[in-house]
Amino acid sequence: MQPLSSRQLESSLLPFHNIDVYTMFRFHPEGLHDDSHEQDIVKALPSSSSLPEGRFDTVIVMDTDEAEATGLEGLIFLFDLLLFLKFISGTRVGHVKIIFSLPKIIQRPGFQEPAPKEWPTQPLAYIEWYT
């Protein structure tokens, strides 16, 4: 299957009208010590009366096979968040804007069919990268 260009994507129709959206996900990163059990939560909350700006957590994503969770080098200063984050080679830093999953059933004109086998079944995240 050939990837679509940006222009083709803008004019293409998706075979679904809605997706399941989640406000947070929990994960259990591997601890540096075998006896430690860590749990982290990442949130992506839309704006509301109690959160006018919403809440979009910052994450560090290992995006290449060369990334190592313990191989730290360099330092990035994020003044907006008043955080000092270690930069890991093979990683990117960004805001999680939405957490979602693709539908298991897609709509075709006049009928429904199972989603393609290639579609991921686990939740996905859209991330806006810092530059």
C-alpha positions in Angstrom: 0.0 0.0 0.0 1.5 3.4 -1.1 1.4 6.2 1.5 -0.7 9.2 0.5 0.8 12.6 -0.1 -0.5 15.6 2.0 -2.6 16.8 -0.9 -4.2 13.4 -1.4 -4.8 13.0 2.3 -6.7 16.3 2.5 -9.1 15.2 -0.2 -9.5 11.5 0.8 -12.4 10.1 2.7 -11.8 8.0 5.7 -13.9 4.8 6.1 -15.1 5.9 9.6 -16.9 8.9 11.1 -15.7 8.7 14.7 -13.0 7.2 16.8 -12.7 6.2 20.5 -10.8 9.0 22.4 -9.2 8.5 25.8 -8.1 11.2 28.3 -5.1 9.3 29.7 -3.1 6.2 29.6 -1.0 4.4 32.1 2.2 2.6 31.4 4.9 0.7 33.4 8.3 1.7 32.3 11.2 -0.7 32.9 12.9 0.4 36.1 16.6 0.9 36.3 16.7 -1.6 39.2 15.1 -5.0 38.9 13.1 -4.6 42.2 11.5 -1.2 41.3 8.0 -1.1 39.8 7.2 2.2 38.3 3.9 3.5 36.9 3.4 6.7 34.9 0.3 8.4 33.6 0.1 10.6 30.5 -3.0 12.9 30.1 -4.5 14.6 27.1 -7.5 16.6 28.4 -9.5 19.0 26.1 -10.3 22.5 27.3 -13.2 22.8 29.8 -14.5 25.3 32.3 -12.1 23.9 35.0 -9.1 23.6 32.5 -9.5 26.5 30.0 -6.2 25.6 28.3 -6.7 21.8 28.6 -3.9 19.6 29.7 -1.5 18.0 27.3 1.4 16.3 29.0 4.9 16.4 27.7 6.5 13.1 26.8 9.9 11.9 25.6 9.5 9.3 22.9 12.1 6.9 21.8 11.6 7.0 18.0 14.6 5.0 16.6 16.1 1.7 17.4 19.3 3.5 18.6 17.5 5.2 21.5 18.5 4.0 24.9 16.5 4.8 28.1 19.7 5.1 30.1 22.1 6.6 27.6 21.7 10.3 28.4 23.6 13.0 26.6 23.1 16.8 26.4 20.5 18.9 28.1 17.4 20.7 26.8 16.0 23.7 28.6 12.2 24.1 28.2 11.5 27.6 29.7 7.8 27.4 29.0 7.4 24.5 31.3 10.3 25.4 33.7 11.6 21.9 33.2 15.1 20.7 32.6 14.9 17.5 30.5 17.7 15.2 29.7 17.9 14.6 25.9 18.3 11.0 24.8 19.9 10.3 21.4 17.1 8.8 19.2 14.3 10.5 21.0 11.9 13.4 20.5 10.1 15.6 23.0 6.5 16.7 22.4 2.9 17.3 23.7 0.4 14.5 23.6 -2.6 16.1 22.0 -5.0 13.2 21.7 -5.0 9.5 22.6 -7.3 7.4 20.4 -7.9 4.0 18.8 -9.0 3.1 15.3 -12.4 1.5 14.9 -12.6 -2.3 14.5 -15.5 -2.0 11.9 -15.4 0.4 9.0 -18.2 1.7 6.9 -18.4 1.2 3.1 -21.3 2.4 1.0 -24.1 0.2 1.9 -22.3 -2.3 4.2 -19.8 -2.7 7.0 -16.6 -4.7 7.1 -13.8 -5.5 9.5 -10.9 -3.0 9.7 -7.8 -4.0 7.7 -5.5 -6.4 9.5 -2.7 -3.9 9.2 -4.4 -1.4 11.4 -3.0 -1.2 14.9 -5.5 -2.5 17.6 -3.8 -0.8 20.6 -4.4 2.9 21.4 -2.4 5.5 19.5 -1.4 9.0 20.3 -1.0 12.2 18.2 2.0 14.2 19.4 3.0 17.7 18.5 6.8 17.8 18.5 8.8 20.5 20.0 11.3 22.1 17.6 
